[in-house]
Amino acid sequence: DKTAVLAIIGEAESESQIGRIALAEVIRKRGSLKGIYGINAPRVKAHRYSDNTFLLAKAAWFDSRYTNYSKNADGWGNSSDIIKFKKQGWFKNCVIVAHIGNHYFWKRKV
């Protein structure tokens, strides 16, 4: 749980609480932190975040068990990420299902 909370800080520290929760939902759905940059973000590694930031991320992780702001998304990224992903073949099988703050959430087409 603590590693997931740190990933939320690294990925969505500046987002709204709903944005942090949505991101946490996707992490839960994935069941893995593999490939998530936020856990290796320099500010996370160096513990350059406040106690309040940690508590907000922890609450987002807890609340994500009961919410669906991400609309069952499989992934997320900012606008720059989406531009890059659209150039990659795998993203053609995805559809954006939510836009919260600076993040776009996508789901793979079935």
MARTI-509994 format. One record per residue (C-alpha): residue number from 1; chain; z, y, x. Coordinates in nm, 4 decimals, m for minus. Each point is the difference from the previous one (the first is absolute). Layout:
BEGIN
NUM | A | Z | Y | X
...
This chain:
BEGIN
1 | A | 0.0000 | 0.0000 | 0.0000
2 | A | 0.0845 | 0.2461 | 0.2779
3 | A | m0.3386 | m0.0509 | 0.1653
4 | A | m0.1752 | 0.0652 | m0.3323
5 | A | 0.2058 | 0.3187 | m0.0429
6 | A | m0.1048 | 0.1142 | 0.3474
7 | A | m0.3642 | m0.0734 | m0.0865
8 | A | 0.0352 | 0.2174 | m0.3106
9 | A | 0.1363 | 0.2827 | 0.2154
10 | A | m0.2863 | m0.0351 | 0.2462
11 | A | m0.2662 | m0.0124 | m0.2691
12 | A | 0.1319 | 0.2322 | m0.2703
13 | A | 0.2858 | 0.2155 | 0.1263
14 | A | m0.1655 | 0.3195 | m0.1243
15 | A | m0.1056 | m0.1443 | m0.3377
16 | A | 0.1791 | 0.0374 | m0.3312
17 | A | 0.2469 | m0.2685 | m0.1012
18 | A | m0.2629 | m0.1460 | m0.2336
19 | A | m0.2400 | m0.0138 | 0.2952
20 | A | 0.2578 | m0.1815 | 0.2118
21 | A | 0.0697 | m0.2430 | m0.2833
22 | A | m0.3718 | m0.0704 | m0.0508
23 | A | m0.0394 | m0.0740 | 0.3681
24 | A | 0.3025 | m0.2308 | m0.0129
25 | A | m0.1578 | m0.1832 | m0.2953
26 | A | m0.3044 | m0.0811 | 0.2101
27 | A | 0.2146 | m0.1194 | 0.2894
28 | A | 0.1863 | m0.2289 | m0.2410
29 | A | m0.3254 | m0.1303 | m0.1456
30 | A | m0.1374 | m0.0727 | 0.3466
31 | A | 0.3168 | m0.1817 | 0.0980
32 | A | m0.0537 | 0.1048 | 0.3599
33 | A | 0.0232 | 0.3005 | 0.2281
34 | A | m0.2899 | m0.1244 | 0.2102
35 | A | m0.2402 | 0.2814 | 0.0840
36 | A | 0.2206 | 0.2771 | m0.1380
37 | A | m0.0043 | 0.2892 | 0.2457
38 | A | 0.3162 | 0.1659 | m0.1309
39 | A | 0.2401 | m0.2468 | 0.1561
40 | A | m0.1357 | 0.0972 | 0.3418
41 | A | m0.0273 | 0.3742 | m0.0636
42 | A | 0.1499 | 0.1932 | 0.2927
43 | A | 0.2457 | 0.1894 | m0.2220
44 | A | 0.1236 | m0.3276 | m0.1493
45 | A | 0.0372 | m0.1681 | 0.3384
46 | A | 0.1878 | 0.3045 | 0.1356
47 | A | 0.2109 | 0.0325 | m0.3189
48 | A | m0.1255 | 0.3538 | m0.0633
49 | A | 0.0742 | 0.0059 | m0.3711
50 | A | 0.3038 | 0.1102 | m0.1950
51 | A | 0.2596 | m0.2150 | m0.1717
52 | A | m0.1301 | 0.1402 | m0.3292
53 | A | m0.3526 | m0.1157 | 0.0851
54 | A | 0.1351 | m0.3485 | 0.0671
55 | A | 0.1895 | m0.0003 | m0.3305
56 | A | m0.3093 | 0.1129 | m0.1945
57 | A | m0.2109 | m0.2730 | 0.1604
58 | A | 0.2719 | m0.2562 | m0.0682
59 | A | 0.0121 | 0.1075 | m0.3659
60 | A | m0.3805 | m0.0243 | m0.0182
61 | A | 0.0148 | m0.3553 | 0.1348
62 | A | 0.2653 | m0.0913 | m0.2582
63 | A | m0.1773 | 0.1715 | m0.2912
64 | A | m0.3372 | m0.1539 | 0.0856
65 | A | 0.1224 | m0.3296 | m0.1441
66 | A | m0.0174 | 0.1494 | m0.3504
67 | A | m0.2938 | 0.2429 | 0.0061
68 | A | m0.3782 | m0.0038 | 0.0105
69 | A | m0.1121 | 0.3477 | 0.1067
70 | A | m0.2567 | m0.1568 | 0.2337
71 | A | m0.1589 | m0.1930 | m0.2881
72 | A | 0.0307 | m0.3291 | 0.1905
73 | A | m0.1870 | 0.1385 | 0.3000
74 | A | m0.0718 | m0.2134 | 0.3041
75 | A | m0.0110 | 0.2886 | 0.2473
76 | A | 0.0230 | 0.3728 | 0.0559
77 | A | m0.1273 | 0.2714 | 0.2267
78 | A | m0.0556 | 0.3721 | 0.0241
79 | A | m0.3349 | 0.1699 | m0.0580
80 | A | m0.1025 | m0.0456 | 0.3657
81 | A | 0.0820 | m0.3700 | m0.0210
82 | A | m0.2097 | m0.0366 | m0.3139
83 | A | m0.3020 | 0.1610 | 0.1707
84 | A | 0.0364 | m0.2479 | 0.2890
85 | A | 0.0585 | m0.2976 | m0.2298
86 | A | m0.3091 | 0.0765 | m0.2082
87 | A | m0.2072 | m0.0568 | 0.3153
88 | A | 0.1466 | m0.3475 | 0.0359
89 | A | m0.1387 | m0.2925 | m0.1940
90 | A | 0.3285 | m0.1258 | m0.1365
91 | A | 0.0697 | 0.3212 | m0.1935
92 | A | m0.3067 | m0.0436 | m0.2238
93 | A | 0.2061 | m0.2614 | m0.1850
94 | A | 0.2757 | 0.2506 | m0.0761
95 | A | 0.0559 | 0.2593 | m0.2682
96 | A | 0.2365 | 0.2965 | 0.0183
97 | A | 0.2595 | m0.0412 | m0.2740
98 | A | 0.2437 | 0.2848 | 0.0695
99 | A | 0.0287 | 0.3286 | 0.1884
100 | A | 0.3536 | 0.1166 | 0.0705
101 | A | 0.0602 | 0.2903 | 0.2348
102 | A | m0.2041 | m0.0527 | 0.3147
103 | A | m0.0507 | m0.3722 | m0.0588
104 | A | m0.2708 | m0.1900 | m0.1797
105 | A | 0.0847 | m0.3501 | m0.1173
106 | A | m0.2650 | m0.2673 | m0.0363
107 | A | m0.0290 | m0.3447 | m0.1418
108 | A | m0.2434 | m0.2744 | 0.0871
109 | A | m0.2509 | m0.0780 | m0.2741
110 | A | 0.0489 | m0.3439 | m0.1478
